[in-house]
């Protein structure tokens, strides 16, 4: 190539390269507030030189690639910590809802209602012939039964809501799996043609983070740009193919709940972290524990009260009546016996049928502090207090774990942002640098033009 021709080619290459640099800087600036975006950089290199008789002559500059600036190791750490964060964020929320259901301590909480119920028997023992005292026993009994039913209903409704939310999370999980498969296809297709797929890679990293919020997936990237996503050893995304999770119903008490399986094979899938783990733990372990504990408390109170009440005598000197319905199976269906609902005269206060005797009522009033639960080692009052205390401990633990994980994820994201984040000051500097280089290359073209004009004028 002639001297002036080579110079023009060098100028052309320089114009194209600086224009690419301007495009990259502009793209970075435009995406400064785009979630998940990583800054990019045009990588320049000298173009292949030409051999001449006097030596090797340079031919200008080429853009080798548009490089994505991002630390993949930090991404891996973010994904791992995001899994645990998703679990504890969800647990903290649900523990808070359980605390709201109990509403302890308060004047309307279960402990206050139990106290009023047993106190009313103590008042009746002091004046067994008082109609107002008998009415108060009946009304506090109704309130206690209603409170147990209300708590049971709140917890079972919450459990049902968790089951629905799990179904929705599985659907969201499957949608993201398909997005990852689609992005795999786009990335491989683009890069097989020699085109960098940085924006697609950013998008895939972003959706993988959302996937890790839901479950403890493992992600591995191959040399061709594909990522493989597995969960509990099951391959869910491979190249551009995505499998899905399904839901297999089973009975959990009164409720049919869905367990995760591989949709194509019904193979059970164990989820060990993420939001979906939080849902399963709360739905299958924590809430059933509270429901069973309430049932144990109700059944013991019903049994103790009925045992003493049926041995006592009512106003008509009749015995053998129960205070609570004997068909009570737990907190969900506890209610006052129909005879007591029909008349306060059917409430037994006397132990021997004599007028003014209130020993039966006195014995029932003592049940609250009697050690009748857990092999006669814990009173009803202490039993419920332990349940609420345990709930408080778990709530504090979930709050602590959530705060700790948020801090870890935030620190990791700050580290990634320091590497991958767009700096407007830096990009403005780059714009000026590329602009000046572009102007210099354009000046080179003008110089060649002037040289050609000089040569023409010499002819």
C-alpha positions as CSV (number, residue, x, y, z in Angstrom):
1,X,0.0,0.0,0.0
2,X,1.3,3.5,-0.9
3,X,2.3,5.9,1.8
4,X,-0.7,8.2,1.5
5,X,-3.1,5.3,1.2
6,X,-1.7,3.7,4.3
7,X,-2.1,7.0,6.2
8,X,-5.7,7.2,5.1
9,X,-6.3,3.6,6.2
10,X,-4.8,4.4,9.6
11,X,-7.0,7.4,9.9
12,X,-10.1,5.3,8.9
13,X,-9.2,2.7,11.6
14,X,-8.6,5.4,14.1
15,X,-12.0,7.1,13.4
16,X,-13.8,3.8,13.7
17,X,-12.0,2.9,16.9
18,X,-12.6,6.2,18.6
19,X,-16.3,6.1,17.5
20,X,-16.6,2.7,19.1
21,X,-15.1,4.2,22.3
22,X,-17.6,7.0,22.2
23,X,-20.4,4.5,21.7
24,X,-19.3,2.4,24.7
25,X,-19.0,5.5,27.0
26,X,-22.4,6.7,25.9
27,X,-23.9,3.3,26.6
28,X,-22.4,3.3,30.0
29,X,-23.8,6.7,30.8
30,X,-27.2,5.8,29.5
31,X,-27.3,2.8,31.8
32,X,-25.9,4.4,35.0
33,X,-29.2,3.7,36.8
34,X,-30.0,0.3,35.2
35,X,-30.2,-2.5,37.8
36,X,-27.7,-5.2,37.2
37,X,-25.8,-3.3,34.5
38,X,-22.0,-3.7,34.4
39,X,-19.8,-1.0,32.8
40,X,-18.1,-1.8,29.5
41,X,-14.8,-0.9,28.0
42,X,-13.6,-0.8,24.4
43,X,-10.3,-2.7,24.3
44,X,-7.9,-1.3,21.7
45,X,-4.9,-3.0,20.1
46,X,-2.5,-2.1,17.3
47,X,-3.7,-3.6,14.0
48,X,-1.6,-6.1,12.1
49,X,1.5,-4.3,10.8
50,X,2.7,-4.5,7.1
51,X,6.2,-5.7,6.3
52,X,8.2,-3.3,4.1
53,X,11.7,-3.5,2.7
54,X,12.9,-1.1,5.4
55,X,11.0,-2.9,8.2
56,X,7.6,-3.5,9.8
57,X,5.2,-0.6,9.4
58,X,2.2,-0.1,11.7
59,X,-1.3,0.1,10.2
60,X,-3.2,1.8,13.0
61,X,-5.6,0.5,15.7
62,X,-8.4,-2.0,15.9
63,X,-11.1,-2.6,18.6
64,X,-10.4,-6.1,19.8
65,X,-13.5,-6.5,22.0
66,X,-16.1,-4.7,24.1
67,X,-15.1,-5.9,27.6
68,X,-17.5,-6.3,30.5
69,X,-16.0,-5.1,33.8
70,X,-17.3,-7.5,36.5
71,X,-15.9,-9.8,39.1
72,X,-17.6,-13.3,38.7
73,X,-16.3,-14.5,42.0
74,X,-18.2,-11.7,43.8
75,X,-21.3,-12.7,41.8
76,X,-21.0,-16.2,43.1
77,X,-20.7,-14.9,46.7
78,X,-23.7,-12.6,46.2
79,X,-25.8,-15.5,44.9
80,X,-24.9,-17.7,47.9
81,X,-25.6,-15.0,50.5
82,X,-28.8,-14.0,48.7
83,X,-30.2,-17.5,49.1
84,X,-29.9,-17.3,52.9
85,X,-31.2,-13.7,52.9
86,X,-34.3,-14.8,51.1
87,X,-35.0,-17.4,53.7
88,X,-34.7,-15.2,56.7
89,X,-36.5,-12.3,55.2
90,X,-39.5,-14.5,54.7
91,X,-39.3,-16.2,58.1
92,X,-39.1,-12.8,59.9
93,X,-42.2,-11.6,58.1
94,X,-44.2,-14.7,59.0
95,X,-43.1,-14.8,62.6
96,X,-44.3,-11.2,62.8
97,X,-47.7,-12.3,61.5
98,X,-47.9,-15.1,64.1
99,X,-47.1,-12.6,66.8
100,X,-49.9,-10.3,65.6
101,X,-52.3,-13.3,65.7
102,X,-51.4,-14.0,69.4
103,X,-51.4,-10.3,70.3
104,X,-49.4,-10.9,73.5
105,X,-49.1,-9.3,75.9
106,X,-52.4,-7.4,75.8
107,X,-55.8,-7.1,77.5
108,X,-57.4,-9.1,74.6
109,X,-54.7,-11.8,74.2
110,X,-55.3,-15.5,75.1
111,X,-53.4,-15.3,78.4
112,X,-55.7,-12.5,79.6
113,X,-58.8,-14.4,78.4
114,X,-57.6,-17.5,80.3
115,X,-57.0,-15.5,83.4
116,X,-60.5,-14.0,83.3
117,X,-62.0,-17.4,82.8
118,X,-60.3,-19.0,85.8
119,X,-60.7,-15.9,87.9
120,X,-64.5,-16.1,87.3
121,X,-64.5,-19.5,88.9
122,X,-62.8,-18.1,91.9
123,X,-65.5,-15.5,92.2
124,X,-68.2,-18.1,91.9
125,X,-66.5,-20.1,94.6
126,X,-66.9,-17.1,97.0
127,X,-70.6,-16.8,96.1
128,X,-71.9,-20.0,94.5
129,X,-75.5,-18.8,94.6
130,X,-74.9,-15.6,92.7
131,X,-76.5,-15.5,89.3
132,X,-74.2,-12.7,88.1
133,X,-71.1,-14.8,89.0
134,X,-72.6,-17.8,87.2
135,X,-73.3,-15.6,84.1
136,X,-69.7,-14.3,84.2
137,X,-68.4,-17.9,84.2
138,X,-70.5,-18.7,81.2
139,X,-69.5,-15.6,79.3
140,X,-65.8,-15.9,80.0
141,X,-66.0,-19.6,79.0
142,X,-67.6,-18.5,75.7
143,X,-64.9,-15.9,75.3
144,X,-62.2,-18.5,75.9
145,X,-63.6,-20.9,73.4
146,X,-64.0,-18.2,70.8
147,X,-60.4,-17.0,71.4
148,X,-59.0,-20.5,70.9
149,X,-61.1,-20.9,67.7
150,X,-60.0,-17.5,66.5
151,X,-56.3,-18.3,67.0
152,X,-56.8,-21.6,65.3
153,X,-58.5,-19.9,62.4
154,X,-55.8,-17.2,62.1
155,X,-53.0,-19.8,62.0
156,X,-54.8,-22.2,59.6
157,X,-55.6,-19.3,57.3
158,X,-51.9,-18.2,57.4
159,X,-50.9,-21.8,56.6
160,X,-53.2,-21.8,53.6
161,X,-51.8,-18.5,52.5
162,X,-48.3,-19.8,52.7
163,X,-49.3,-22.8,50.6
164,X,-50.7,-20.5,47.9
165,X,-47.5,-18.3,48.1
166,X,-45.4,-21.4,47.6
167,X,-47.3,-22.3,44.5
168,X,-46.8,-18.7,43.2
169,X,-43.0,-19.0,44.0
170,X,-42.7,-22.2,42.1
171,X,-44.4,-20.5,39.1
172,X,-42.0,-17.5,39.4
173,X,-39.1,-19.9,39.7
174,X,-40.1,-21.7,36.5
175,X,-40.5,-18.4,34.6
176,X,-36.9,-17.4,35.6
177,X,-35.6,-20.8,34.5
178,X,-37.0,-20.2,31.0
179,X,-35.5,-16.7,31.0
180,X,-32.1,-18.2,31.8
181,X,-32.4,-20.7,29.0
182,X,-33.5,-18.0,26.5
183,X,-30.5,-15.8,27.5
184,X,-28.2,-18.8,27.1
185,X,-29.3,-19.1,23.6
186,X,-28.8,-15.4,22.8
187,X,-25.4,-15.3,24.4
188,X,-24.0,-18.3,22.6
189,X,-25.5,-17.2,19.3
190,X,-24.1,-13.7,19.6
191,X,-20.6,-14.7,20.8
192,X,-20.3,-17.5,18.2
193,X,-20.5,-14.7,15.6
194,X,-17.7,-12.8,17.3
195,X,-20.1,-10.3,18.9
196,X,-19.8,-9.7,22.6
197,X,-23.0,-10.3,24.5
198,X,-22.3,-8.1,27.6
199,X,-25.9,-6.8,27.9
200,X,-27.3,-10.3,27.7
201,X,-24.8,-11.5,30.3
202,X,-25.8,-8.6,32.6
203,X,-29.4,-9.6,32.3
204,X,-28.7,-13.3,33.0
205,X,-26.7,-12.4,36.1
206,X,-29.6,-10.2,37.3
207,X,-32.2,-13.0,36.8
208,X,-29.9,-15.6,38.4
209,X,-29.8,-13.4,41.5
210,X,-33.6,-13.4,41.5
211,X,-33.5,-17.2,41.2
212,X,-31.2,-17.5,44.1
213,X,-33.5,-15.4,46.2
214,X,-36.1,-18.3,45.8
215,X,-34.0,-21.4,46.2
216,X,-30.5,-22.8,46.6
217,X,-29.7,-23.4,43.0
218,X,-26.1,-24.1,41.8
219,X,-24.9,-22.3,38.7
220,X,-22.0,-23.4,36.5
221,X,-20.8,-21.6,33.3
222,X,-19.2,-23.5,30.4
223,X,-16.5,-22.1,28.1
224,X,-19.0,-21.4,25.4
225,X,-21.1,-19.0,27.6
226,X,-23.9,-21.4,28.6
227,X,-24.8,-21.8,32.3
228,X,-26.2,-24.9,33.8
229,X,-28.7,-24.5,36.7
230,X,-29.2,-27.4,39.1
231,X,-31.3,-27.8,42.3
232,X,-30.8,-30.8,44.6
233,X,-28.8,-32.5,41.9
234,X,-31.5,-32.0,39.3
235,X,-30.6,-30.2,36.1
236,X,-33.2,-27.6,35.5
237,X,-31.4,-25.5,32.8
238,X,-29.0,-26.9,30.3
239,X,-28.0,-24.8,27.3
240,X,-31.3,-23.5,25.8
241,X,-33.5,-26.1,27.5
242,X,-35.4,-25.4,30.7
243,X,-37.1,-28.0,32.9
244,X,-39.7,-26.9,35.5
245,X,-40.6,-27.7,39.0
246,X,-44.0,-29.2,39.7
247,X,-46.2,-29.5,42.8
248,X,-47.3,-32.8,44.3
249,X,-50.1,-32.6,46.8
250,X,-50.1,-34.3,50.2
251,X,-52.3,-34.1,53.3
252,X,-51.1,-31.9,56.1
253,X,-53.8,-32.3,58.7
254,X,-56.9,-30.6,57.3
255,X,-55.0,-29.0,54.4
256,X,-53.6,-30.4,51.2
257,X,-50.2,-28.8,50.5
258,X,-47.8,-28.9,47.6
259,X,-44.3,-30.3,47.7
260,X,-41.7,-29.5,45.0
261,X,-41.0,-32.2,42.4
262,X,-39.3,-32.3,39.0
263,X,-42.3,-31.8,36.7
264,X,-41.2,-34.3,34.1
265,X,-40.5,-37.2,36.6
266,X,-42.3,-36.4,39.9
267,X,-39.0,-36.8,41.6
268,X,-39.0,-35.0,45.0
269,X,-36.8,-32.0,45.2
270,X,-35.2,-30.9,48.5
271,X,-35.0,-27.1,48.9
272,X,-32.4,-26.1,51.5
273,X,-32.3,-22.3,51.3
274,X,-34.0,-19.3,49.8
275,X,-37.5,-17.9,50.2
276,X,-39.1,-21.2,49.2
277,X,-37.2,-22.9,52.1
278,X,-38.6,-20.2,54.4
279,X,-42.1,-20.9,53.2
280,X,-41.8,-24.7,53.6
281,X,-40.4,-24.4,57.1
282,X,-43.1,-22.0,58.3
283,X,-45.9,-23.9,56.5
284,X,-44.8,-27.5,57.4
285,X,-43.1,-27.1,60.8
286,X,-43.6,-23.8,62.7
287,X,-47.3,-23.3,62.2
288,X,-48.2,-27.0,62.7
289,X,-46.2,-26.8,66.0
290,X,-48.3,-23.8,67.1
291,X,-51.5,-25.5,66.1
292,X,-50.6,-28.7,67.9
293,X,-49.5,-26.8,71.0
294,X,-52.8,-24.9,71.1
295,X,-54.7,-28.2,70.7
296,X,-52.7,-29.7,73.6
297,X,-53.5,-26.7,75.8
298,X,-57.2,-26.8,74.9
299,X,-57.6,-30.5,75.3
300,X,-56.0,-30.4,78.8
301,X,-58.1,-27.5,79.9
302,X,-61.2,-29.2,78.6
303,X,-60.3,-32.5,80.2
304,X,-59.4,-30.9,83.6
305,X,-62.4,-28.6,83.7
306,X,-64.9,-31.3,82.7
307,X,-63.4,-33.9,85.1
308,X,-64.0,-31.6,88.1
309,X,-67.2,-30.1,86.8
310,X,-68.9,-33.4,86.1
311,X,-68.1,-34.5,89.7
312,X,-69.7,-31.4,91.1
313,X,-73.4,-30.4,91.6
314,X,-75.3,-27.7,89.8
315,X,-78.1,-25.4,91.3
316,X,-80.6,-28.3,90.9
317,X,-78.3,-30.6,92.8
318,X,-77.7,-32.6,89.6
319,X,-74.2,-34.0,88.8
320,X,-72.5,-35.5,85.8
321,X,-72.6,-32.5,83.6
322,X,-69.7,-31.3,81.5
323,X,-68.8,-27.6,81.1
324,X,-67.1,-28.0,77.7
325,X,-68.4,-30.1,74.8
326,X,-66.9,-33.5,75.2
327,X,-66.5,-33.9,71.4
328,X,-63.8,-31.2,71.4
329,X,-60.8,-32.3,69.4
330,X,-58.7,-29.1,69.7
331,X,-58.6,-25.3,69.4
332,X,-60.6,-25.4,66.2
333,X,-63.9,-26.8,67.6
334,X,-63.8,-26.1,71.4
335,X,-67.2,-24.9,72.7
336,X,-69.3,-24.7,75.8
337,X,-71.6,-27.6,76.5
338,X,-75.2,-27.0,75.2
339,X,-76.7,-27.5,78.7
340,X,-74.5,-24.7,80.1
341,X,-75.4,-22.5,77.2
342,X,-79.0,-23.1,77.9
343,X,-79.0,-22.2,81.6
344,X,-76.5,-20.9,84.1
345,X,-78.3,-23.2,86.6
346,X,-76.5,-26.1,85.0
347,X,-73.1,-24.8,86.1
348,X,-71.7,-27.0,88.9
349,X,-70.1,-25.0,91.7
350,X,-70.7,-27.3,94.7
351,X,-68.7,-30.5,95.5
352,X,-71.5,-32.0,97.7
353,X,-74.7,-30.3,96.6
354,X,-75.1,-28.3,99.8
355,X,-76.1,-24.7,99.6
356,X,-73.3,-22.2,99.8
357,X,-70.6,-24.8,98.9
358,X,-68.2,-23.6,96.2
359,X,-65.4,-26.2,96.3
360,X,-66.0,-27.4,92.8
361,X,-65.7,-23.8,91.4
362,X,-62.7,-23.3,93.6
363,X,-60.9,-26.4,92.2
364,X,-61.6,-25.3,88.6
365,X,-60.2,-21.9,89.4
366,X,-56.9,-23.5,90.5
367,X,-56.4,-25.3,87.2
368,X,-54.7,-22.3,85.7
369,X,-51.7,-22.7,88.0
370,X,-51.9,-26.5,88.4
371,X,-49.2,-28.6,86.8
372,X,-51.3,-30.7,84.5
373,X,-49.3,-30.5,81.2
374,X,-46.2,-32.3,80.0
375,X,-46.4,-35.2,82.4
376,X,-47.8,-33.0,85.2
377,X,-44.7,-30.7,85.2
378,X,-46.1,-27.5,83.7
379,X,-49.2,-25.4,84.4
380,X,-51.5,-24.1,81.6
381,X,-50.3,-20.6,82.3
382,X,-46.6,-21.5,82.1
383,X,-47.2,-23.7,79.1
384,X,-48.7,-20.9,77.0
385,X,-46.1,-18.5,78.3
386,X,-43.4,-20.8,77.1
387,X,-45.0,-20.9,73.7
388,X,-45.1,-17.1,73.4
389,X,-41.5,-16.9,74.8
390,X,-40.3,-19.4,72.2
391,X,-42.0,-17.4,69.5
392,X,-40.3,-14.2,70.6
393,X,-36.9,-16.0,70.5
394,X,-37.5,-17.3,67.0
395,X,-38.6,-13.8,65.8
396,X,-35.5,-12.2,67.3
397,X,-33.3,-14.8,65.7
398,X,-34.9,-14.4,62.3
399,X,-34.5,-10.6,62.6
400,X,-30.9,-10.9,63.6
401,X,-30.2,-13.3,60.7
402,X,-32.0,-11.1,58.2
403,X,-30.0,-8.0,59.3
404,X,-26.8,-10.0,59.2
405,X,-27.4,-11.3,55.7
406,X,-28.6,-7.9,54.4
407,X,-25.3,-6.4,55.6
408,X,-23.3,-9.2,53.9
409,X,-25.1,-8.9,50.6
410,X,-24.9,-5.1,50.8
411,X,-21.1,-5.2,51.3
412,X,-20.7,-7.7,48.5
413,X,-22.8,-5.5,46.2
414,X,-20.7,-2.4,47.2
415,X,-17.6,-4.4,46.2
416,X,-19.1,-5.3,42.9
417,X,-20.3,-1.8,42.3
418,X,-16.8,-0.5,42.9
419,X,-15.7,-2.7,40.0
420,X,-18.7,-2.9,37.7
421,X,-20.6,0.3,38.5
422,X,-20.6,3.2,36.1
423,X,-18.7,6.3,37.2
424,X,-20.1,9.4,35.5
425,X,-16.9,11.3,36.1
426,X,-14.8,8.6,34.5
427,X,-17.1,8.3,31.5
428,X,-17.1,12.0,31.0
429,X,-13.3,11.9,31.0
430,X,-13.5,9.0,28.4
431,X,-15.9,11.0,26.2
432,X,-13.4,13.9,26.1
433,X,-10.5,11.5,25.4
434,X,-12.3,9.8,22.6
435,X,-13.5,13.0,21.2
436,X,-10.0,14.5,21.0
437,X,-8.7,11.3,19.5
438,X,-11.5,11.4,16.9
439,X,-10.7,15.0,16.0
440,X,-7.0,14.2,15.7
441,X,-7.8,11.3,13.3
442,X,-10.1,13.6,11.3
443,X,-7.2,16.1,11.2
444,X,-5.1,13.3,9.8
445,X,-7.5,12.8,6.9
446,X,-7.4,16.5,6.2
447,X,-3.6,16.4,6.3
448,X,-3.5,13.6,3.7
449,X,-6.0,15.6,1.6
450,X,-3.6,18.6,1.7
451,X,-0.7,16.4,0.7
452,X,-2.7,15.0,-2.3
453,X,-3.6,18.5,-3.3
454,X,0.1,19.5,-3.2
455,X,1.0,16.5,-5.4
456,X,-1.7,17.3,-7.9
457,X,-0.5,20.9,-8.1
458,X,3.0,19.8,-8.9
459,X,1.9,17.9,-12.0
